[in-house]
Amino acid sequence: MKRIWVMSNPSRDIGLKHANTVLSVLAAFDCKSRIVQKPADIAGAGEPADLLIVIGGDGTVMRAARRAAPLGIPILGINCGHLGYLAELEPDEIPLISRYFEGDYRIENRMMIRVSAGGGKSFLALNDAVISHGAISRMAEMELLCDGDYVNKYFADGLIIATPTGSTAYSLSAGGPVVDPRIDCFVVTPICPHSFGARPMLFNADTELCVVNASLKNSSDPSETGVLYLTVDGFDSLPLERGETVTLKKSDITTSFIRMNRHNFYQVLSRKMS
């Protein structure tokens, strides 16, 4: 018997309307289903799920992925957000869930990044890691290394290191390229660089990237401490003192998405962008 958990963002799915519709569809099949309230419940549901159905926007899907991916649980996203790049179905397509039981679907694996910093602290990213001054709009200085070799020094508002999945998120807004998710690579995009020579770059996913906080303290301005902040997928945040390094590697863990529609990545991109 299949075990299918349903996680819905109540601020998007008012009154859990769509979640209850999903449960009514699942009731027609030989499966065990339940609603989990938050990402932490995915791991604490007592037994591993065969499928996690996530109802909400891309942020909801990312929160779920950070819990589901290490457990090897694939995700089927239902879009109740603004863009919904990561979702497979719209609310009016919920009956298509029946294809899962018919075996009429495919699994798409998405690369994730293992981000390490701050004395052994480690995070898992589906979209990106961002190094910047945080809420303060001030130029940062960062050095980028690839497999220990110096690449560039950036004078910019920040630096984005994205997965192909994250290439359509913050990196795209900062002028980075759109990358086909079937290509495993790092997308490094400076935010408002103070140099015409600072351009987005792609790196092989098998390399190790390091970003060093090279920002200087300003003795005439006590508020200028040289501290930068690492933000992972928009959720986790960590201060970086001058000289501290963020290390980024391709993770062995991938996020698996269930795909049922016949749309390819380029059709989805064209529809969402328009």
N, C-alpha and C positions, 0 to 999 in steps of 0.2 A: 504493500500500500504506500503510495506516495505521500510525503509530508510536505505541505505547502504553507509557508507562513506569509502573512500579508502585513506589510508595514505602511501606514498612511500618515502623511503630514496633515494634522487636523486644521492647520491654518489655511491649507490649500483645498483639502477635501472636507468641506464644511459638513459637520454632522456625520462624518464617515460614510457619506452617501455612496461614493464609488467603491469604498472598501466592502460595504455590504452587498453591492452589486457583484463584486468579484466573488464573495463567499457564496452567493446564490448560484453563480455559474459553476463553481467548484463542487457544489452540492450534487450535481448531476453525475459526478464521476467518483470512482473508487479511490478516494484520497482522504487524508486527515488534514484539516485546515484550521488555522487560528489567526487572530490578529495579535501582533506584537506592538507594543506601544512606542518603543524607542530602540535605537541601534543596539544598545547594551543588552536588550532582551533577545537579540538574535542568537548570541552565544549562550545565553542563560535560559533558553527555552526547554531545556531538559533533554532534548534529543536533536540531532542535526537535521535540518530541513533538506529536502531534495531541490527545492526551489523557493526563492524569496521574491514575492511580488511587491514592488515598491511604488507607491502612489504619491506623486508630488513633483517638484521641480528638480533640476540638476543637482542642487545642493542636497536635497533629500537622498537622491540616488548615491551621491558621493559619501554621505555619512553612512549609509547602509553598506556600501562597498568596502569601507575600511574595516567593518566587522565581518562581512560575509566572505570576502576574498580569502583571508587566512584559513577559513573553514572549508573552502572549496565549494561554496554554495553559489550557484548561478543566480543572476538577477533578471527579472522581467520588469521593466519600468513602464509605468503608465503616467503620461504627462498631465500634470495639473499646474505646471509652472509657466514661465514666460516663453522660453525657447524650447527646452526639453531635448537637447542634443542627445542625451544619454537614454532617453525613454524610447521604447519600441512602439507602444500603442497610445492612441488618444482615448479619452473616456468612452467615446461612442464605438470603439473597437474592442471593448472588453470581452464580448462573446468569442473573439478570436483565440482566447485562452484555450479553447477546446483543441486547438492544433497541438498543444503541448502533449496531450494525452494520445493524440493520433501519431505522434512522432514527426509531425510536419513542422519542423523548426531546425535551426542550426545554432551552434554556440560560437560566439565571437569573443576571443580573448583579447584583453587590452593590457598593455604594458603598465607596470607601476614602478615607482621610484622608491628606493630605500634612502631616506635622508637622515644623516647622522651629524650631530653637533652637541656642543655643551656638555662635554665630559661624559660621553657615552649615551646620551639621549638619542633615541631613534624614532622616526616616524615613517609611515607608509603613505605615499601620495599617488592618487590616481590622475590628478590634473597638473599640479605644479607646486614648486617651492619658490617663494619670493623673498629676496633680501632687500631691505629698504630701511628708511628711517621710521617706518610705521606711519602714525597719524601726522607726523611733522613733515611738512614739505621742505626738504633740504637736500642738497646734493650729497650723494654718498660716493665713497671711493672703494672699489672692490677689484681684486685681482682674480683672474680665472686661470686655472691650470687643468690640463687634460693628461691623465696618466703621469702626473708629475712634471709635465712640460708646461712652461709659461705660454699662455695664449694671448692675454690682453689685460690691460688695466682700464677699468671703466670709471668714468666720472659721469654719474647719472643719478636719476631719482631712485633707481633700484635696478635689480636684475631678476628676470624670470627664467627659471629652468623648468620647462614643461615637457610632458609626455606628448605623443601625438594626439591623445584624447584632449589634453589641455591646450593644444594648439588652436582650438576654436573658442577658447575662453579669454582670460586676461592677456595672454600672449598675443592673440589676434588684435585686441584693442590697442596694444602697444606697438603694432606694426609688424608683428611676426608672421611667418608663413602658415598656411593651412597644410597640415600633413595628413596623408592617408593613414588611418589607424592601423593598417596592416603592415606599416613600416615601423620597426622598432628603432627609435632614436631619441636623443635629447634635443630639445629646441631651446636655445639660449637667446633671450630677447632683452636688450637693455630698455629701461623705461626712461623716456625723455633724455637721451644721452647728450652730453655737452661736447660732442665731437662728431663731425661728419663721417669719420672713419669707423664709428661703432655701429655695426650692422648685425642683425640677427644671424645666428650660425646654427648649423645642425652638426651633431656629433654622433658617432656610432654608439649604439646602446651598450656595447661591451666595454666601453671605456669607463674610467673613473674620473668624475669631475670634482674639482675642489674650488670653492669660492672663499677667498680670504678677505676679512674686513680690514681694509687698509685706510679707513677714515682716520683723520687726525683730530686730536683734541684742540680746541681753540682757547688759549689762555686768556684772551680778552673777552670771551663769551662763556661764562660758567655753564650755560645751558647746552653748549656744544661739547658733549662728553666723548664723542667718537663711537657711541653705542649704536649698532644697527639691530634690526629685528628680522628673524626668520619666521615666515608664515607658511604653513603647509596646508594646501587645499582650502585656504581661507579659514581654517579652524584652529590649528595648533600654532602657538606663538612662543618664540624664545628669544631673549636678548643675546646679542653677540658683542662681546667686548672687542676692542681693537686687537687685531692679530689672531682672533679666533677664526676657525675654519669650518665650513659646512662641506661635508662630503656626500656626493650623490652617486648612487649606483643603480643599475637595473635590478629590480627585485626578482627573486625566484617566484614570487606570488603574482598572479595575474587576476584581474577582475573578469569574470565570465558573464557575458550578456546573452540572454535568449533572444534570437531574432526570428520573427514569424512573418513579417511583411516582406514583400518582394522588392522593396526600395533598396538601392545601394547607397553607399556613403555620399556620393556626389549628388544624387537626387535629394537626399535628406538635407544636405548642406544648402543646396539651391533653394529648397522650400523654406528652411529656417531663416536664411539670410534675407529673403525677400519679404 
